[in-house]
Every structure is written in structure tokens, then in C-alpha cells.
Amino acid sequence: MDMLISLSPIILMFVIFYFLLIRPQQKRQKQVKQMQSDLQKGDSVITIGGFHGVVHAIDESTVVIQAGDGTKLTYDRSAIREVKK
């Protein structure tokens, strides 16, 4: 009983740490993976590096993005940060 009381602050810290840091990060990673797997030709995207463009072609691991001037660049799917609405 005395040992449980002495360990309760540490257990409480781990529970708080999980709900404030670990769980939200896991949810965000899941959302990003879902967004990257749902990419379609014609989507307006922003890469991790800040490049804005339109998806021109997609395969399993890469995405070809076309810039406004017609330039086409190939990126890994994981480099896509967000899809603009």
C-alpha cells in the first residue's frame, strides 16, 4: 500500500504525458498517412519544403507535382505536407 502511494505521482505523470503528447502525435501521424494515401491526380498540394503545385501523376511511392509554369518535379509521397482545398 505504501509503495503504491509513493509510485502514484510517477504513474500519474506517465498518464498525463500519454494523453497530452503521445496520443495526439499518433492521431496526427495517422491523419497524415491517410491524406498521403488518398492523394489523387489534380489535387493542389504543399510539400514539406513549401513547394506549391498540382499532382500530375502518382504511383505507389512517388508523386509528380506540376508547378504553375509547367515544371514537373518528382517527390516521395511522404514529402506531401497537406492538400489544399
C-alpha positions as CSV (number, residue, x, y, z in Angstrom):
1,M,0.0,0.0,0.0
2,D,2.8,2.4,1.0
3,M,4.7,1.6,-2.2
4,L,1.6,2.3,-4.4
5,I,1.2,5.7,-2.8
6,S,4.8,6.5,-3.4
7,L,4.6,5.4,-7.1
8,S,1.3,7.2,-7.8
9,P,2.9,10.6,-8.8
10,I,5.1,8.8,-11.4
11,I,2.2,6.8,-12.7
12,L,0.1,10.0,-12.9
13,M,2.9,11.8,-14.8
14,F,3.1,8.9,-17.4
15,V,-0.7,9.0,-17.9
16,I,-0.7,12.8,-18.4
17,F,2.3,12.6,-20.7
18,Y,0.5,9.9,-22.8
19,F,-2.7,12.0,-23.2
20,L,-1.0,15.3,-23.8
21,L,1.9,14.3,-26.0
22,I,1.9,10.7,-27.3
23,R,-1.8,10.2,-28.3
24,P,-2.2,13.5,-30.2
25,Q,1.0,12.8,-32.1
26,Q,-0.2,9.3,-33.1
27,K,-3.5,10.7,-34.2
28,R,-1.7,13.4,-36.4
29,Q,0.6,10.8,-37.9
30,K,-2.5,8.6,-38.8
31,Q,-4.2,11.6,-40.4
32,V,-1.1,12.4,-42.5
33,K,-0.7,8.9,-43.7
34,Q,-4.4,8.8,-44.6
35,M,-4.1,12.1,-46.5
36,Q,-1.0,10.8,-48.4
37,S,-2.7,7.6,-49.4
38,D,-5.8,9.5,-50.6
39,L,-3.9,11.7,-53.0
40,Q,-5.4,12.0,-56.4
41,K,-4.4,13.5,-59.7
42,G,-5.4,17.1,-59.8
43,D,-5.1,17.8,-56.1
44,S,-3.4,21.0,-55.1
45,V,-0.7,20.2,-52.6
46,I,2.1,21.7,-50.5
47,T,5.3,19.8,-49.8
48,I,7.3,19.8,-46.6
49,G,9.7,22.2,-48.3
50,G,7.0,24.6,-49.1
51,F,6.6,23.9,-52.8
52,H,3.0,24.5,-54.0
53,G,1.8,22.6,-57.0
54,V,-0.8,20.3,-58.6
55,V,-0.5,16.5,-58.6
56,H,0.2,15.5,-62.2
57,A,0.9,11.7,-61.7
58,I,1.0,9.3,-58.8
59,D,2.4,5.8,-58.3
60,E,2.9,3.7,-55.1
61,S,5.8,5.7,-53.6
62,T,6.3,8.9,-55.7
63,V,4.2,11.9,-56.8
64,V,4.9,14.1,-59.8
65,I,3.9,17.7,-59.0
66,Q,3.4,20.3,-61.6
67,A,4.2,24.0,-60.8
68,G,2.3,26.9,-62.2
69,D,4.9,27.4,-65.1
70,G,4.5,23.7,-66.2
71,T,7.7,22.4,-64.5
72,K,7.2,18.9,-63.2
73,L,9.1,17.7,-60.1
74,T,9.0,14.2,-58.6
75,Y,8.7,13.8,-54.8
76,D,8.2,10.9,-52.4
77,R,4.6,10.6,-51.1
78,S,5.9,11.3,-47.6
79,A,7.1,14.8,-48.7
80,I,3.5,15.9,-49.1
81,R,2.5,18.0,-46.1
82,E,-1.0,19.0,-47.0
83,V,-3.7,19.0,-49.6
84,K,-5.2,22.5,-50.2
85,K,-8.9,22.7,-50.5
